Amino acid sequence: MSRKTALLVLPGLAFLAAGFLVPAVAMLVAPPGEEPTAVLARLGEMLTDPYEWRIIGRTVTLGLIVTALCVGLGFPIAYLLARSRGTWGGVLLALAIFPLLLSNVVRTFGWLVLLGANGAIGRLLTSTGLTDDPPQMLYTPLAIVLGLTQLFLPLAIISCYSAVAQVDPGLDDAARGLGASRTRAFWSVVVPLSGPGIVVAATLVFAGSVTAYTTPYLLGGSSQRMLATQLFSYASVSVDWAAASATALIMTILVFAVSAISSPAGRRGATS
């Protein structure tokens, strides 16, 4: 790195350190009014509490389900977008990106309208005679999964699209010319070569799902606590800063662990 480049990067790094790294480390290690050892002590208590483990397990489980859904739904859409030609390709890509322009709260309130006791889905089920009373779909794991999947699906599409777009379409034609069906060419050529993009998409979606707050809070309520909503409860309701920092530390460890696992997978996909 040249000296001029270092001088250009230095202000941004200083701003990042002052505005993010220092406050984050201080909150994780020594929150206001707490001893430095209080966070580790509270973390030890939480890791021996079955209730906290249920919250951790629910967060990881729902995060994995949302990740699988987003990647499974997003990759075929990304493939369609990358192989679309002319004006339609740009229009479809804009439609895929458009949800990112809306607030998370707005998109989540849409699910409140759909999944509520008097919502559109409940009225449809009762009007068709499938059920006598509207089913309780709000404040369930299903509601959280639906909301988070809608929230992060555009992100998965964009991540996969950037990878699929770099795969030469001529490789598909070559595989079919050698006798492979369109489906086999897709699974044997496109998917392996798009591996790094799939890994990036999965990592981003999982990290976002386990740290999301608004959607689990509105759709899950207090009966379906996740780590982010538990952190908010510790920080704003019980004002237990040590517990809040310990919860944030668990979330940070989960994200870093997934990143550490996914990075080698992405490198292997890039060199395969």
N, C-alpha and C positions, 0 to 999 in steps of 0.2 A: 504494500500500500504506500503510495507516494505521500509526501508531506501535504500537498494540496488536498488530496482526498481525505487524509486524516483530519485536517482543519474543517472540512465540510461536514464530516461525520460527527465531530466532537460536540457541537451544540445539541444535536439530537440525542446523543447518548447521555449528555449531562442532564437534559430535560427529562429523559426517560428514567434515569437514576433518581433524580430528585422528586419526580412526580409519581413514580410507581414502585421502584425497587426498594427505596429506603422506607416509605410508609408500609409497604407490604411486609418487609422483613420485621419491622418494629411491631406490627400488629400480630404477626405469627409468633414472635419470640417473646416480646415484652409489651403486652397491651397496656393501656393507661390504667394506673392504679393497681397493677398486679406485679408480683415478684417474678423475676425471670424463670424461676422454677415452677411457678404456678401452672403454666400452660402444659408442661410435661406431666405434672402431677395429675392435672385434670384429664389429659389424654390417656394416662394409664387407667384412670377410673372409667372413662368411656369405653375403653377396649375390653373391660371386664363386665360391662353392663349389657345384658341381652337385648334391652330395648334399643340401645344405640346400634348394636349389631344388626337388628332388624331394619333400622333406617339405612344403614350402610348397604345391606344386602338388597333392599328395595331399590336404592339409588343405582347400584351397579347393574342389577337385573333389568330394570326399565331402560337404563342407558344402553345396554347391549341389544335389547329388543328394538329400540328406536334406531340404533346404528344399523342393524341388519335390515330393517324396513327401508331406511333412507338409501342405503347402498343398493339394495335389491330393486327398489323402484327407480332410483335416480340413474343408475348406470344405463339401463335400456333407453331412458329418455335422453341421456347425454349422447348415446350412440346415434339415436335418431337425429338429434340436432347437428351432430358433427357430420353426418352423411347427407344432410339436407342441402340442396343446392339452390342458388338464386335468392330471391326476396324472401321466400318462406323460411329459409334458415335463420335469417336475422329476426323475423317476426316471432318465430317460435322461441328463439333464445331470449328475446325481450320479455315474452310471456313467462318464461321460466324464472327470470330474474325479478320480475315485477313484485312478487310477494316480499322481497327483501326491502322494498321501499316503504312498506307499511309497518306501523308500530307493532311490537310484539303484543301489546295490550289489546290493540284492535283485533288482531287475528285470534287471540285467545277468547275475547268476548264473543266472537262468532261461534265458537264451540259451546259457549254457555247458552246461546240461543238455540243451537241444534240439540244439545244433550240434556237440557233442562226437563223437568217433569212435564211441563206444558210446551216443550220445544217441538220443532218440526219432526224429528225422528219419533218421539213419543206419540204425537198425534197420528203419524203415518201408521205406526204399529197398531194403535187402537182402532183406527178407522178401517183397516183391512181385516180386523178380527183376529190378528195374531196374538193379541194379549188383551186382557180386560182392563188392566191398569197400566199406565206408562211405566216402563222399567226404570230403575234408578241407575242412570249411567254417569251422572256427575259424581265427583268425589270418589272415583274408582281408579284403579290402575289403567283401565282401558281409556278413560278420558285423558289421563296424563300422556299415555303413549300416542294417542291421536293428535293431541295438541303439539307435543314435541316433534312428532314426525312431520306435521305440516310446517312447523317452525324451521326445521333444519333440512328439509328436502331440497329447497333451492340451493343451499350451500353444497350439498352432496352432488347435485347436478352440475354445478359450475366446476367443482373439483374434478369430477370424472370427465367432463367435457374437455377440459384443457388437456387431459391425457389422451383421450380418444382422438382428438383433432390432430395429434402428432403421429398417429398411426396411418401410414400410407394406405389409402383405399386400394391401391394396386395389389397389396398383399392379400386382401380378401379375394380379389379376382384370381390371383395366382393359386390360392388354396382351392378355390372351386374348379379352376382349370385342371388341377391334379386329381379331381374326383371327390373332393370334400363337399358336403352339403352346405347350404348357407348357415344352418345351425352349428355344424361342426366347425366351420371356418370362424364363426363368432367366438365359440368357446376355446378353440385351439390357437387362434391367432390374435384376435382383438383383445380378449380378456387378459391373457398373460402379458401382452405388451402394454396394456393400460394399468398394470399392477401398481405402479407408484401412485397414480392418481386415485385408485381405489383405496389404497392405504391412507393417503392424505385425507380423503373424504371421511373414512371411518374414524380416523383420529380426531378430526375436527368435530364431527357429529357427536362422538362419545364424550369428548371434553365439554362440549356445549350442553349436552344432556345432563351430565352429572353436576354441573354448576348452575343450571338454569333455576331461576327463582319464580318469575312472574307466572309462567304457565303451570308449574306444579302447585303453586299457591292458590290460583284461581280455580283450577280443575280438580285438584286433589284435596284441598281443604286441610283441616287438622287431622283427619283420619288417615291420610296417606302422606305422612311426613317424608320428605327427602332431605338430604344434607343441607341444601340451600335454605329451605324453609326452617329447618331446625336451627341453622346459624342465625337467621333473622329473629327467631324466637329468643335465643340466648342473648342476642345483642340488644333487642328492643323491648322485650317483655320482661324477662327475668334479670336483664342487665348483668349477665354473668360473662364478663369479658374473657376470662380464662377459658370457659367452655366454648365461647364463640371462636376464639383463636384456635383451640384444639380441633374444632370442627373444620375450620378453614384449612388447617394443616392436613387433615385427612383428605379433603378435597384436592389439595395441591399434590399430595403424594399419589393419589389415584391418577391425576392427569399426567404427572411426570412418569409414572409407571407405564401407562399406556403409550406415551411418546417413546419411552425407551424400548418397549417391545416392538412398536410399529416401525421404528427407524430402520433396523436391520432388514425387516421384511420389505420395506420400500427400496432399499439398496439392492437387495437380491432381485427384486422385480425389474429394476432398472438395468441390471447387468445380464439378465437372462435372455 
